[in-house]
Amino acid sequence: METAANAVEGGFDDAVLAGQAAFRAQMDAMARPGTVQPVAPLTAPPGLLSAVAGSVALTLCDQDTPLWLDPRMQADGDVKAWLAFHCGAPLAHTPADAHFALVSSPGELIALENFAQGSQDYPDRSTTLILQVESLTGGEELALEGPGIKDRHTIAPKPMPRHFLAQWTQNNARFPRGVDLVLAGDDAVVCLPRTTRISRLES
């Protein structure tokens, strides 16, 4: 009974207006990689799922978009029930089947190559990973270049996946195939589309 009650509570109070606001922030973040786009705490999901990641999930996921959960979220019954109730996305059996992935522990994430990469003809058939990061600042400084970025931009989220720079270089090399990332902080998102080139910031 408690799980059922947790599933019903904590969604968008106004699904249309709240969904539009969250979607606009994500689109702005994807169009301008590395920029911090504020996201109001419009959801209150249970368990491991953060308010910002919950808002992203409710905006992007639906009954036609298989969703993969990392092992910690997969073990959280409240999270699974909440997502099923509010967005109806079926759970993907494998990372390669997922349109979206929710990750509560980026530092323990499996390799990016395990997720759907799309194809040369249908590059959009790839996985967008939503990583819950502890902070969008304070981590290793990374330099971003590419479409949507004037000259160069820097970010320092933490934690990030292991061997992230090497993995991301491989992700770039698969273009137009490859995965995209949404970094969900406490009150904002940062997006890293596959077109963004990332390197360690030289001192």
N, C-alpha and C positions, 0 to 999 in steps of 0.2 A: 504493500500500500504506500509506503514512504517513497519508493522509487517512482511509482505512478504519479504521486503528488509532485515530486521534484521535476518530472518530465513536463508537466503542464505549466508550471511557473517559470518565470524568467525569460520569456520571449519578448519580441518587440511589442511595446504597448500600442503603437500605431504602425502596423506592418508596412503600409505604403510610404509614409513620410520617413520613418526610421530606416527602412530598407533603401530608400532613395539616397538619404544622407550617407549611409555606410557605403553604398555602391559608388557614389560620386567620389568619396575619399579614396577608394581603391583604384578607380579609373585614373584619378589624378596622380596617384602614386605610381601606377604602371606606366603612364605617359611620361613621367619625370622621375626616372629611376634614382633611388637614393634619397629623395626628398622625404621628409617626415610629414605625413598627412594626419592631422588629429582625427580621432574617432571617438565620439562620445560613448560612455558606457551605457549603451541602449539595451543590453541584455544582461541577465544575471544567471548564467548557466551553472549547473551543479558540478561538484567534483573537480577534476583537474582542468577543465576547460575554462579559459579566461574570458572575460567580458568582450574584449576586442576580437579574439579568435572566434568567439561565438557569433558576434555580429558579422564577421567575414563569412563564416560558414552558412548562416541563414540567408545571406545575400547571394552567395554564389551557388549553393548546393540545392538540388531538388530531386524529385523521384527519378530523373533521367541521368543523374550524375553519380556513379558509384564512388563511394568515399572510403578511403583506407585510414585506419586509426593505428597509431604506433602502439606497441605492446602495453604501455601503461594506460593509455586511453581505452584500448580494447578490453582491459580488465576492469574498467570502471563502468558498472552497470548503469549508474545514474547518467553519465555522459551519453551512452548509447541510446538510452530511452529518451533523453531530451532531444537529441539530434533526430531520432526517428519521428518524434511527435511534431517538432517545429519545422523540419525541412524535408523529411520523408526520403532522404537519400539512402539507397541500399548500400550495405557495407560490401566493399570490394574484398574478394577472397585473397587476392595477391596485389602487391604494389603495381604490377604491370597492368592490372585491370582498372586502376583508379583514375578517375577524372580529377579528383582532389584528394589531398592527404592532410590529415591533422596530426601535428607532431608536438607532443608535450615536452620531449627531451631531445632538442636538436643535437646535443653533444653525443648522443647514443644512436643517431639515425643511421640506418643502413645506407649503402652507397646510392647516389642519385641515379646511377645507370640502371638500377633495379625497377625504377618507375617507368610508366609509359612514356615513350619518347616521341610519339607521333610517327608519321612517315613523310617521305619527300612530297607526296601528293596531298597528304592531310596532316600537316604539322600541328594543327590545333588538337589533334587526338592524342594529347600528351597530358601529363599530370601537372597540376599546379599545387605546390606544397605550401601549406600554411604552418609556419614555424612559430611556436610560442617562445619568444626570447625573454630572458629576465630583464633586459634593458636594451634600448637602442643606442646606448652610449657606454663607454667604459671598457669595451673590448679592444681587440687588435684593430688598428686603423687600416682601412681598406680604401684604395683609390678606385673610383669608377669612371669609365669612359664609354662612349658609344651613343647610339640614337637617344634623343631626349635629354642629353647632358651637354651643357655648354662647357667646353674645355675639360674640366675634371671636377668630380665631386668626391667627398670623403664620408665614410660612415664607420661606426665602431660598435656594432651590435655584439651581444654575448648572451649565451654561448652560441657558437655556430657548429655545423657538422665537422667531424674530424677530416683533416686533410682537405679543407674546403677549397682552398685556392687551386689545388691540383684537380679536384673534381670539377670545379667550375670551368677551368681551362678545357677539360674534356667535353663539358657541356657546350661550350662555345663552338668547339670543333664539329659538333653534330648538326649545327645550323643548316637548314631551317628546323631540323628536329631538335629535341631537348626539352628540359623542364623549366618552369618559371617558379620563383619563390615570392611568397608574401611573408614578411616578418611582422608578427603581431606583438607589439609592446604593451605597456600598461594602458596607454591612452592614445596610441597612434599606430600607423602602419608604415612600412617601407617596402617597396616592391623592387625585385630584381628580375626583370625579364631576361630571357636567354640571349638577347642581343647585347647585354651589358658586359663589357670586359672589366674584370676585377683583378687588381694586383695589390701586393703589399705596399703600403705607403712608405716611400723612402724618406728617411730623416735627413 
